[in-house]
Amino acid sequence: MDNKIRQLFPILQNKINNKPLIYLDNAATTQKPRSVVEAIEHFYFNDNANIHRGIYKLSQRATNAYEKSRKNIAEFINAKYTHEIIFVRNTTEAINLVAQSYGYKNFKPGDEIIISTMEHHSNIVPWQLICKKTGAKLQVINIHENGELDFNHYEKLINNRTKIVAIAHASNTLGTVNPIKKIIAAAHAHNIPVLIDGAQASGHIQIDVQNLDCDFYAFSAHKMYGPTGIGILYGKEALLNSMPPYQGGGDMIKKVTFAETEYADLPQKFEAGTPNIADVVGFGATIDFIKSVGIDVIAKHEKELLKYATAAFSNVKGLKIIGTAPEKTSIISFILDKIHPHDVATILDTEGIAVRAGHHCTMPLMEFYNIPGTTRASFGLYNTKEEIDILIEALTKVRKIFSR
């Protein structure tokens, strides 16, 4: 990726410990281009008002900007209807919404929910919570040592008690890209709905929810060069219409009396109270930014970085990559000799290199590999091969420090 792209991200000009910032924690959150920050600033300085309820011009402008972003996101993922896009705080809230609303209505004792070993805690704990309320139970798909999903085991888990499949499009720890379309088809053969956690896929590969035929798809803006505190749940119209509200309050109603309440139509039914209007506007600007670069261009660049980094890492003595599936996003998790991941990350920070260390909110996955955690380097559209070279030099320095 050329230097013009990097110049769009002001934070990349920073220095850490008097060294140029090398930001390799994109799986946790990405940096933000100037255009996204300026869109949020413009809203606050020019259009700030509450939405949907005002008849004055400023409120109408705010409402138009908010709904324009919804339309932009719907088109980006090829949703059939704009009202199938529900704004939430993040992927986590989207999954909780489905678990509590769809799950509370449809699950009963003995029912089963299928997830996988590689899931983020956000796609484990919400299902555990609804299991406690309803008497349903989790079934977990095994994975192979290289981080691939055991599809044969998945097919064996499906039965007449299965009520939903909830699975990551891509693993935040392993980088594994799951065969989502195949997973969905297998579930739909038994009339089982599927929720996809798309947090690690939405900014890296093209998402087409109609082509995938998924029932729910969730992702966050902040992992795809957008603002924090905003995400979406896509759901098929019929399913969303069948689900009770997740929260109650203003803007999600048609009529309220003390005897009963009539709820609003989609999408307002699931958007109680004043939303995060400015960051929704920023989310729309994020989609514009990605389209201006090209999602295929981003995917190609990140694939090249992954290939380059994987080869470079193989030359570091004592380093083992955790997660070597053939289909991966631009994530490399690794362990280095017997050095604790936190120590690795701390020393890398002195070199201006930002990586993530720990269990990455995938503790059951760490248990599968019998390790306490990994160091994780995750790449985005603004990263370079030169930065990877500096990372490799720094890892060599880490080994030398701990070999003394």
N, C-alpha and C positions, 0 to 999 in steps of 0.2 A: 504494500500500500504506500502511495507516494506521500511526501511530506505535507502536501496540501491538506490531506485528511487530518493528519496530526495537529496541524495549526487550527483546526476547527474546535479542538479540545484544549482550552486554556490551562487546565490543571496539569497537562503533560509538560508544561514549561517549568514546573516546580522543581526544586532540588530538595532531596532528603539526605541529611547528613553530608551536605555539600557535594552531593552526587546527583546526576540527573535521575529523576523518578522513572523507574521501570515498573509499570503497573501490570501485574500478572494475577490479579484477583477478580477477573471479570465474571467468574461463575457466581461470586457473591453479590457483586453489583458492578455495573459498568460506569465509566465516566460519561459526562454529558456534553454534547456539542453546544456551541454558543447559541445556535438557532433555537434549541429547546428552552434554554434558560431565558432567552430574550422573549420567547412566546409567553412564558409565565409572567415575566416582568411587564410585558405589554398589557396582559389581561388586568393585572392589579392596578396599573397606572391609567388604564383607559376604559375598561369594561366591567370592573368589579361591581357585582350586585348578585343578589340571590336569584335563583333560576325558577322557571316554570310558574311562579306565583305572582310575578309582577306584571302590571300592564304598562309601566313606563318604559321609555326607550332603552335605558341602561340595562334593565332586567331582560329585555328582549334580546339585546346584543349578547349578554352573558349566556342566555339560553341557546341562542343560535350557535355560539362558539362551542358550547358543551355538546350539543347534539351533532354538530359538524364532526367532532372528534369521534363520536359513536359511529357515525356513518363511515368515517375514514377507516376505523378499526374493522368494522364489518366487511368492508371491501378488501382489506388487507388479508384477512383470513378466509375470504369468500363465503361468509355466512349468507344464508338465503334471505334473511330478514334483518334489518337494522335492530329491531326490538329483541333479537336473540342475544344481544350484547348487554350484559349486566355489569355496571361498574362496582368494583369492590376495592378494598384497600390493597390487596395483594393476592398472589396465588393461594396462600394459606387460607384467607377468608373465603375464597371461591370454593375450595374443597370443603371447608366447614359448612358453607351454605348448603351444598348438595347433601352432605352427610346428615345434617340436622333437618333439612326440609324434606328432601326425597327419602332419606333413610327413615326418619321418624314415621312417615306416612306408610312406607312400604315394607319395612323389616319387621319380622316377628321371631320369637324363639326358634332356634334351629336353622334359621336362614344363614347364608354364607356370603362373605365379601372376599373377593380375590384381589390381593395386592402382590408385590414381589419383594424379594430379599433386598433389592437395591434401592428401595423407596426412601425418600427424604422423610424426616419425622412428620412433616406437614401432610404427608399422604399415608401416615400410619395412625397418629394419635387421634385425629378426628373420627376415624372409623372405630377405634377402640372406645371412644366416648359414646358413640351411638350404639355400639354393641352392648355396653353396660346398661343403656336405657331400654333396649329392645330385646335382648337375649340372643341377638345374632352373634356370629363368631367369624374371626379372620381365618382365611386360608392363604398360605404364602407360597408363591412360585419360587422354586429353586433357581439358582444360577450356576453356570459352569465356572471353573477356576479362572478363565480368562475374562470373566465379566459378562458373558452372553447369557441371555435368558434361556432357561431350559423349556423350550416350547412344548416338548412332549409331556413334561410334568404339568404345564399349564392346561393342556387339553384334558389330562386325567382329572384335574381338580374341578372342572366344569361338570355340574350335575343339576338336578331339578331343584336343589336348594339354593343355588347361586342366584343372588339378586342384583349384583353389580360387580364389575371389574374396574379397578382404579389403579392406573399404572403410569409411570413416568415415560414421557416420549424419549427423554435422554437423561441419563444419570448425572447428578451434580458431582459425584465423586469419581466414577469410573469413566465418564464420558460416553458410555455405551448408548448407541441409538437403537432403541427397540423396534422390532418389526410391527409398528402400530397398526397398519392397515390389516395385516394378517391376524393380529390379536383381536381386532374389532370384528373381523369377519367370523372368526371362530365363536366369539361370544354371541353375535347376532344370529348365528345358526340355531341358537337355543333361546332367542328372544331376550338376551341379557344386555342391558345398557352398559356403556363403557365411558368412564371419565378418564381424560388424559391430563396429566400434570405436564404442561408445556413450558414450565419456567425456564428450562435449559435448552429449549429448542426454538422458541419464537423469534429470537434475534439472530439465529444462526442458519436456519433453513426455511424454505417456503412452507407455510402452513395453509392447507386447503381443507377446511372442515367438511365440506360437502364431498370432496373426493375421498377423504378418510372415512366418512360416514360415522364419525364419533358422535356420541350423544351429549357429552360435555367436554369442553376444553378450557383450561385455565392457564393464565400467565400474567406476569407482572411487567410494568413498564421499566422498572429500574434495572432489570437484567438485559435490556435491549436499548440502552443509551437514553432512557427516559427518566422522569422524576420518580422519587420514592413515594410510597404511600398511595399508589394507585395501580389497579390491575383490572382484569376482566374475567368474567365467567361467560363463556359461550354455552348456550344450551339450545337444543332443538325446541322449537316453539311449543309443540304439543306437550313435551315433558315439563317445560317451565310453567305452562298454563295449569298443569295438573298438580303442581307443588304448592303447598301453603307458604305464606310469607315467612321469611327468616327473621325479620325484625319488624317491630311496629313503630309508627310515628307519623310525622308529617310527610306529605308528598306521595305516600304509598296507598292513599285511600281515595275513594270516590265520595263516601258518605259515612259519617260517624254519629251514632247516637249512643247513649249509655246502655241501650239494650243490645246493639249489634253494630258491626262495621262492615261496609262494603268496600272491598279492596280495588285498587287501581288496576288497569291493564298493564301488560308488559310494556316496557321494562320497569316502570315505576314501582310495580308491586314489590320488587326486591331492592329498592333504593330509598330506604327510609331516612328522613332527615336531610339537613343540608349536606350535600356531598362535597368532595374535594374538587371543587370546580376548577381552580387554577391548574391543578396538576392533570386533570382530564384534558384541559386545553393543551398542556405540555405534552401529554400522551399523543394527541393528534399531531403535534409538531414532530414528535419522535417518529411516527409513521411516515411523515413527509420526508424526514431526513433519511430514513432507511431506503425509501423508494428512490430518493435522489442518488444514493450511492449504488443501489441495486442489491437485493438480497442474494442473488446469484454471485455477484462480485464479492460480497462479504464471505459467503460460503467457500468460494474458491480460494480466497486469501487465507482463511483460517485453516483450510485443509492443507495448504502448502506449509503453513507454520507448524501444524501438528506433525506432518511428515518429517520436516527438518528437525524439530525438537526431539521427536522420538529417536531418530538416528543419533543425534548429539548426546542424548541421555544415555544411550547404550554404551558410550565410550567413557562414562564416569564410573570408575571402579567402586564396587560396593553398593551401587544404586539399582533398585528393582522397581520397575513400574507396576503399579497395581491397576489392572484393567487394560487388557490388550485385545479387546474385541475388534473384529475387522471394521465394523461401522462405529465411528466415534465422532463426537464433537471435539472442539479444540481444548480438551482438558487432559492434563497428565498428573495423576497422583502417584507419589513414589515414597519409598522408604530408603534411607541412606545409612548403610552399615547398621550399627545399633544406636545411632544418634537420635534422640527424641525429636519429633517433628517441630516442636516449639523451639528447640535450640537451633534447628536449621533455619527456621523462619526469622528468628531473632538476629542471627548473624547475617542473613541475606538483607535484612532491613538496614544494617550498617552500611551496606553497599548500595542503598537506595532502591532495593528490589522488594516489591510488595507481593507476597504470596500468602496463601491461607494454610494454616496448620491445625490439625486436630481430627475430630471424627466427622466434621462437615454435616452434622445433623443426620448421620446415617450410622448410628451406633450398632444396629443389628448387622449391617454390612461389615463393619469392623470386626464384629464377633465371628462372622463367617470366615474372614481371612486371618483371624487370631492375631490381630495387631491392635495397638491402642489408638492408632490414627495414622495419617499420612501428611506429607507436605504436598500441596496442590498448586500447580501453575496452570492458569487458564488464560487463554489468549482471545483477544478481540480484534476488531478491524484495524485499530491503530498500532498494534504491536508489530515488531519487525524481527527479522532473522538476526540482526545485530544485537538486539536485546537478549535473544536466546543465547548468543555467544557469550555475552557478559554474565548471564545466569550460570552457564556451565563453568566459567572461570571462578565464579563465586562459590559454587558447590565444591570445586576442587579445594578452595580455601577452607571451607567448612571441614572437609576431611582432614586437612593438615592440622587444623586447630585441635581436633579431637583425637588425633593420633599421637599427640605429644605425651 
